[in-house]
Amino acid sequence: MENNDQKKKGIKSKTYYCPHCRKPVMKGDVKRLNMTCPSCHKLIDALGDELLNQEDV
């Protein structure tokens, strides 16, 4: 769900995927992601661009 500010500016949220299980982790716009995956519970410590495409690797 986009907030009203994002709709006004034409900003689309990006979907980030876990590099381990390839499931979606979050939507938004981040430069660096440092968290555990809610699905596989492994640590994710990567730049945001590295997590955008689920077909990588």
HELIX and SHEET records of a PDB file:
HELIX    1   1 ASN A    4  LYS A    9  1                                   6    
HELIX    2   2 GLY A   48  LEU A   51  5                                   4    
SHEET    1   A 2 LYS A  14  TYR A  17  0                                        
SHEET    2   A 2 PRO A  24  GLY A  28 -1                                        
SHEET    1   B 2 ARG A  32  THR A  36  0                                        
SHEET    2   B 2 LEU A  43  LEU A  47 -1                                        
END                                                                             
